[in-house]
Amino acid sequence: MDWLYNEFKQTGKDYASQEEVEIYDPSHDDFRNIQQEIAHAESWIIPVPNASILDIGCGTGSFSIHFAKNCRKVYAIDISSPMLSFARAKSVLENLDNIDFIHGGYLNYELPDNSIHGVISSLSLHHLPDFWKEKALERIFSVLKPAGKLYLHDVVIPNEFPEKAIQEFIDLQGKRGGNFLREDTLIHFKEEFSTFDWIVQTMLKNVGFQVREITTRDRVLRTYLCEKPLEP
Ligand SMILES: C[S@@+](CC[C@H](N)C(=O)[O-])C[C@H]1O[C@@H](n2cnc3c(N)ncnc32)[C@H](O)[C@@H]1O
């Protein structure tokens, strides 16, 4: 397909920059409680010893590393080689050898259909334009086992008063993390592809997921707990 979207081109924030990679964890600590997010993911994708997990857009690897402690295998995929190296170094410090770090993306990985117990997609799906988001979700659906779980967390635009929600979030981020986080959030909305909640929900349903729970923080940070049905 010679019109396949080039997902390896960084859009918005340049996560291929070593400087961005090194500042990522401390800057995110200013606005999110990653341990709480991981606990939420784990309450949905319950780790079991023989499970295989896919963490797509893994970044610095916080979810991958946590799940690897209680699962057989984690596939940690990202388009950014510096992110993967950073995540790999963190996993070595934890003596983990069951994470496969893969340079790839939502539209470019090969895993067998019906082979994955749970998928984590945290703050990364918005890097794709909408058509490609749905293609990415189709691929995730295919690799999940029946009854497999998807934890999808992202910046999503509310259907009601979207401009107000975006502006308030930008201002809030400025209060939390100063100019750095304000700029980061501006770039997010100016250059990346966060979309409406109704579009995300429609895509999840189109693909075949059952959406079991939706939670929202700061009006734009939304988590969708989704399940692949047992029967097609
Ligand atoms: C904001 S970070 C999120 C990292 C991590 N999941 C988290 O929750 O902190 C976004 C990550 O998605 C990666 N990314 C961007 N486009 C991608 C794509 N098409 N496929 C996979 N990863 C992608 C970026 O390189 C970056 O590491």
PDBQT file of the ligand as one rigid body, heavy atoms in Angstrom, charges set to zero:
ROOT
HETATM    1  C1  LIG A 301       3.397  11.047  25.183  1.00  0.00    +0.000 C 
HETATM    2  S1  LIG A 301       4.406   9.646  24.897  1.00  0.00    +0.000 S 
HETATM    3  C2  LIG A 301       3.559   8.376  25.844  1.00  0.00    +0.000 C 
HETATM    4  C3  LIG A 301       4.518   7.378  26.462  1.00  0.00    +0.000 C 
HETATM    5  C4  LIG A 301       3.907   6.398  27.460  1.00  0.00    +0.000 C 
HETATM    6  N1  LIG A 301       2.987   5.498  26.848  1.00  0.00    +0.000 N 
HETATM    7  C5  LIG A 301       3.244   7.111  28.614  1.00  0.00    +0.000 C 
HETATM    8  O1  LIG A 301       2.068   6.872  28.911  1.00  0.00    +0.000 OA
HETATM    9  O2  LIG A 301       3.940   7.896  29.270  1.00  0.00    +0.000 OA
HETATM   10  C6  LIG A 301       3.997   9.209  23.240  1.00  0.00    +0.000 C 
HETATM   11  C7  LIG A 301       4.878   8.113  22.681  1.00  0.00    +0.000 C 
HETATM   12  O3  LIG A 301       4.247   7.610  21.494  1.00  0.00    +0.000 OA
HETATM   13  C8  LIG A 301       5.242   7.385  20.525  1.00  0.00    +0.000 C 
HETATM   14  N2  LIG A 301       4.585   7.357  19.205  1.00  0.00    +0.000 N 
HETATM   15  C9  LIG A 301       4.213   8.379  18.409  1.00  0.00    +0.000 A 
HETATM   16  N3  LIG A 301       3.616   7.931  17.285  1.00  0.00    +0.000 NA
HETATM   17  C10 LIG A 301       3.599   6.572  17.387  1.00  0.00    +0.000 A 
HETATM   18  C11 LIG A 301       3.120   5.521  16.554  1.00  0.00    +0.000 A 
HETATM   19  N4  LIG A 301       2.524   5.777  15.388  1.00  0.00    +0.000 N 
HETATM   20  N5  LIG A 301       3.272   4.251  16.964  1.00  0.00    +0.000 NA
HETATM   21  C12 LIG A 301       3.853   3.969  18.162  1.00  0.00    +0.000 A 
HETATM   22  N6  LIG A 301       4.339   4.914  18.987  1.00  0.00    +0.000 NA
HETATM   23  C13 LIG A 301       4.210   6.203  18.606  1.00  0.00    +0.000 A 
HETATM   24  C14 LIG A 301       6.228   8.526  20.735  1.00  0.00    +0.000 C 
HETATM   25  O4  LIG A 301       7.490   8.244  20.159  1.00  0.00    +0.000 OA
HETATM   26  C15 LIG A 301       6.267   8.604  22.248  1.00  0.00    +0.000 C 
HETATM   27  O5  LIG A 301       7.237   7.785  22.807  1.00  0.00    +0.000 OA
ENDROOT
TORSDOF 0
